[in-house]
Amino acid sequence: MIELYTWTTPNGEKPVIMLEELGLDYALRLIDISTGKQKESDFLAINPNGRIPALTDDSVRVFESGAILLHLAEKTGRLLAPTGAARAEALGWMFFQAGGTGPMIGQIHYFKNADERSEFAIRRFEKESDRLLGVLDKRLGGVEYLAGEFSVADVMNVSWARSGLKDLNAHEKFPALAAWVRRVDERPAVAKALAKLKAAKDALTS
């Protein structure tokens, strides 16, 4: 039995999208990070870093969103080529997100909402986020999906790209990236995942 512990953040959306794309049965367990639930001992037993998302698959625990996507791809043999150039391309774009758009766009959110607002920090992270979105836009100007065919690379990147386009009001500046986000969001499994996550949060917080 797969149990997913997550929340409605860009990182938290990724495994829900992946599970719906793969058509796997799973239990959705929301961890309200605004209450500090991710720091409680029962969750720390699953993810010692105290961050969402995390997943248990029978006796296997997996934490970090990229690791979860790889686990599910390799479990099913889907959305990631087993060898060769397509696999290398997908992994490259996955790690690009983990080390690039996620941390940079996340810092924009942090500093815009910090008690001590830093305009210097906001400008610095907006500039780097703009650069990274430009890298994605250039890539997607020549391909339909990041690794050619729809893959874990698209699942890994779409939520942070959507967030970055909104934060920087950059849809017109990066039209290929904006079109790709729309294309991914219109996939039935992606739409179902996002709706399921929103409904679960609404039920929890109402």
C-alpha distance (Angstrom), angle and dihedral (degrees) to the residues before:
residue distance angle dihedral
M1 . . .
I2 3.79 . .
E3 3.79 116.1 .
L4 3.80 117.9 -172.6
Y5 3.78 120.8 -159.8
T6 3.77 110.2 -163.3
W7 3.81 149.3 127.8
T8 3.81 138.1 -140.9
T9 3.81 98.4 -82.8
P10 3.81 128.1 112.0
N11 3.80 90.3 -98.9
G12 3.78 90.6 44.5
E13 3.80 93.0 53.4
K14 3.80 95.5 57.1
P15 3.82 100.9 75.1
V16 3.82 92.7 42.3
I17 3.81 89.0 55.0
M18 3.80 90.7 46.5
L19 3.79 94.2 49.8
E20 3.80 92.1 48.7
E21 3.82 92.3 47.2
L22 3.80 89.2 52.1
G23 3.80 93.7 44.3
L24 3.80 92.8 -130.3
D25 3.78 123.7 158.5
Y26 3.79 113.0 -116.7
A27 3.77 143.5 155.9
L28 3.80 115.1 -119.7
R29 3.81 112.9 -141.0
L30 3.79 114.2 -175.9
I31 3.80 117.8 -146.5
D32 3.80 108.5 -161.9
I33 3.78 101.1 -143.8
S34 3.80 91.8 -171.6
T35 3.82 88.5 70.0
G36 3.81 96.4 46.6
K37 3.80 93.0 -112.7
Q38 3.82 89.3 141.0
K39 3.81 88.9 66.8
E40 3.79 95.4 55.3
S41 3.80 118.9 111.0
D42 3.81 96.8 -113.1
F43 3.80 91.9 56.8
L44 3.81 93.4 40.8
A45 3.79 87.1 59.7
I46 3.81 86.7 64.2
N47 3.81 98.3 36.9
P48 3.81 114.4 18.7
N49 3.81 88.7 -167.0
G50 3.79 91.7 64.9
R51 3.79 96.5 -129.9
I52 3.78 134.3 120.1
P53 2.96 138.6 -86.8
A54 3.77 111.3 53.6
L55 3.78 131.9 152.8
T56 3.77 138.7 -160.8
D57 3.79 120.0 -156.0
D58 3.80 106.5 -174.2
S59 3.83 102.8 -64.0
V60 3.82 95.2 -10.4
R61 3.80 121.8 94.1
V62 3.80 119.8 -162.7
F63 3.79 126.2 -174.3
E64 3.82 132.6 179.9
S65 3.79 115.9 56.5
G66 3.80 96.1 -111.4
A67 3.80 91.9 50.9
I68 3.81 89.8 50.4
L69 3.81 91.8 52.4
L70 3.81 91.5 48.5
H71 3.81 91.5 47.8
L72 3.79 91.6 52.5
A73 3.81 93.9 43.6
E74 3.79 92.1 51.3
K75 3.81 92.5 42.2
T76 3.81 90.8 57.1
G77 3.80 101.9 26.8
R78 3.81 89.4 -126.9
L79 3.81 138.7 119.7
L80 3.81 92.6 16.7
A81 3.79 125.8 71.1
P82 3.82 111.9 -124.8
T83 3.80 94.3 -132.0
G84 3.76 143.5 -9.9
A85 3.77 138.2 43.2
A86 3.82 96.9 -32.3
R87 3.81 91.1 55.2
A88 3.80 92.0 47.4
E89 3.81 91.1 48.9
A90 3.81 92.5 50.0
L91 3.80 93.1 47.9
G92 3.79 91.2 48.0
W93 3.79 92.3 55.5
M94 3.79 91.2 44.8
F95 3.78 92.3 55.7
F96 3.81 89.9 42.4
Q97 3.79 87.5 62.6
A98 3.80 95.5 43.1
G99 3.79 92.8 52.5
G100 3.80 99.5 29.2
T101 3.78 129.0 26.2
G102 3.81 96.3 25.6
P103 3.80 97.5 54.0
M104 3.81 95.0 37.4
I105 3.81 98.5 46.3
G106 3.78 89.7 40.6
Q107 3.81 89.6 57.8
I108 3.80 90.4 53.8
H109 3.80 88.5 57.7
Y110 3.79 91.9 46.6
F111 3.79 97.7 49.8
K112 3.80 94.8 41.7
N113 3.81 89.1 56.5
A114 3.81 99.7 34.9
D115 3.79 120.7 120.4
E116 3.80 87.7 -123.2
R117 3.79 104.8 45.0
S118 3.81 114.0 -149.9
E119 3.80 114.6 -160.5
F120 3.80 90.2 -172.6
A121 3.82 91.5 56.6
I122 3.79 92.4 44.9
R123 3.82 91.8 51.8
R124 3.79 91.8 45.9
F125 3.81 94.4 52.5
E126 3.79 93.9 39.8
K127 3.81 89.6 54.1
E128 3.80 93.2 50.7
S129 3.80 92.5 43.3
D130 3.80 89.1 51.8
R131 3.80 89.6 52.5
L132 3.81 92.4 49.7
L133 3.79 93.1 47.9
G134 3.80 86.6 52.1
V135 3.81 89.9 55.9
L136 3.80 90.0 53.6
D137 3.80 92.1 45.0
K138 3.80 91.9 52.6
R139 3.80 91.7 49.8
L140 3.80 93.0 47.7
G141 3.77 92.3 49.0
G142 3.80 87.4 75.8
V143 3.82 105.5 31.3
E144 3.79 136.6 45.1
Y145 3.80 93.7 -133.8
L146 3.79 132.4 16.7
A147 3.81 96.8 -102.8
G148 3.81 95.0 30.0
E149 3.80 97.8 -97.1
F150 3.81 124.2 44.9
S151 3.81 107.7 -78.0
V152 3.79 147.3 146.7
A153 3.82 86.7 -69.5
D154 3.80 90.4 68.3
V155 3.80 93.0 44.5
M156 3.80 89.8 50.5
N157 3.80 95.6 49.4
V158 3.79 108.9 34.2
S159 3.81 101.1 79.9
W160 3.80 95.6 49.2
A161 3.81 91.3 43.2
R162 3.81 90.2 52.3
S163 3.79 89.9 49.1
G164 3.80 93.2 47.2
L165 3.79 94.0 49.8
K166 3.79 89.1 52.5
D167 3.82 95.7 44.7
L168 3.80 93.1 49.6
N169 3.82 95.2 35.2
A170 3.80 85.0 -129.3
H171 3.81 105.3 144.5
E172 3.81 92.7 113.8
K173 3.81 93.2 42.3
F174 3.82 92.4 53.9
P175 3.84 105.4 33.3
A176 3.81 97.0 161.9
L177 3.79 91.3 52.0
A178 3.81 92.1 46.1
A179 3.82 90.8 49.9
W180 3.81 90.5 50.0
V181 3.81 91.9 51.0
R182 3.80 89.4 52.2
R183 3.80 90.7 46.4
V184 3.81 92.5 52.3
D185 3.81 94.2 42.3
E186 3.81 89.9 53.1
R187 3.79 92.3 58.8
P188 3.83 106.5 110.7
A189 3.80 94.3 -127.6
V190 3.80 92.5 49.9
A191 3.79 92.9 48.6
K192 3.82 89.4 48.0
A193 3.81 92.0 49.7
L194 3.79 94.5 50.8
A195 3.81 92.1 45.4
K196 3.81 91.8 48.6
L197 3.80 91.8 50.2
K198 3.80 92.5 48.4
A199 3.80 92.6 47.7
A200 3.81 91.4 50.0
K201 3.81 91.5 50.9
D202 3.79 92.3 46.6
A203 3.80 90.4 51.4
L204 3.80 91.6 48.3
T205 3.79 96.6 47.4
S206 3.81 101.1 35.9
